[in-house]
Amino acid sequence: MAGKVPATTAAGDGGATLEALLYFKWTVAFFGFLLTSFAQTSSSSSVPPSRVAHLRHGINLSAWFAQVYDPKGYTREHFESWTTLADIALIKSAGFDHVRLSVNPQPILDAQMRGSSDEYLVSLDAAMKMILDAGLAVELDMHPDSDFKQRLAKEDDFVERFADFWRSIAKRYAAYDPERVFFEILNEPEMHDAYRWYGVETKLAAAIRQAAPSNTILAPGASWDDDNDLLFLEPLRDPNVIYVFHFYEPHIFTHQGATWGAFYWHWLKDLHYPSDPKNAAGVAAAVPEAVHRLDVIRYGQDHWDASRVEAEINQVAEWARQNDVPVVCNEFGVYRHAQTQDRHAWIKDVRSSLERHNIGWAMWDYSDSFGVAIKKDGKAALDEEMVKALGLKMP
């Protein structure tokens, strides 16, 4: 710039040199302040190890307080019969230490609008008490349907309403044992804008913390809460948080035969794990669309086995180490349409990898279509080989 003489070329100009030195010192001090501030707001985890220890071997109690598609809906009769004291006792006796209790918030919000939410909440109170009285810990998981999550992705007012709802729920259960009651912000947010999800999650976590200052919060990644969603996530400022992820890789195996998700999955049958090129080529022949035949053939060629699973889980463990935070895999499982021995092999490999990295887990699910147990006439029987694959023992 005209008229500006660089300090290094101004003969005899000690003032310019002093100005440069002061500027350098100010710059160092400023960046030191930033680093100090960052360290203060990005503290490492404060979750007590005793709490993490409660989330080692868990099971998901699905279709009880969420994903109820019976025309009668969420009724007291359903709540009292779907999962019973006998089920909780069986879960405890098999060596599980916690359950993940999924709750659909929409029916409660609808009932609150009508001034009649007590029946649902009284039943939820009874379920929480039954679980805790059995000596199990519980992840209280907000598990709405997709339309609810779509509103969170688009409507700021709805985020505020959900935050207020979380305040009331957290306050209701904050008096329970904080060592064994965990609040999971949202199941599989289905939010494809991961930056928006970070803002929404921060808002919801703050609402929970206002009402429950002692309880540990469980925080998922965006979208389907897969391992890659977790790797994208920046840890929250709240240090009393455990980060959770779901593992169903590869979906083409774990969801074969499913009538939801990718349409072509329903064509798949007897696809093996570990993956085998010859087997995959045979299964692919029954798939009408060429592009999806290629997906199946690729699965066969991709060498999905214990080492491939380990490579995936290792990335999550490294993320946790770098951020100095605990993580838990609170969903993994295989749809029953797969061959039994293949289900058991995949479950064993995933469970073993998680445990090698000291990551707690909760299998999906107890007695529904991915279950560790089969129910007949209201009585559950555990799958002995599945129990062994989970590293547990039959009662």
Buried (B, 14 or more C-beta within 10 A) or exposed (E): EEEEEEBEEEEEBEEBEEEEEEEEEEEEEEEEEEEEEEEEEBEEBEBEEEBBEBBBBBBBBBBBBBBBEEEEEBBEEBBEEBBBEEBBEBBBBBBBBBBBBBBBBBBBBEBBEEEEBEEBBEBBBEBBEBBBEBEBBBBBBBBBBEEBBBBBBEEEEBBEBBBEBBBBBBEBBBEBEBBBBBBBBBBBBBBEEBEBBBEBBBBBBBBBBEBBEEBBBBBBBBBBBBBBBBEBBEBBEBBBBBBBBBBBBBBBBBBBBBEEEEEBBBBBEBBBBBBBBEBBBBBBEEBEEEEBBEBBBBBBEBEBBBEBBBEBBEEBBEBBEEBEBBBBBBBBBBBBBBBEEBBBBBBBBBBBBBBEBEBBBBBBBBBBBBBBBEBEEEEBEBBEBBBBBBBBEEE
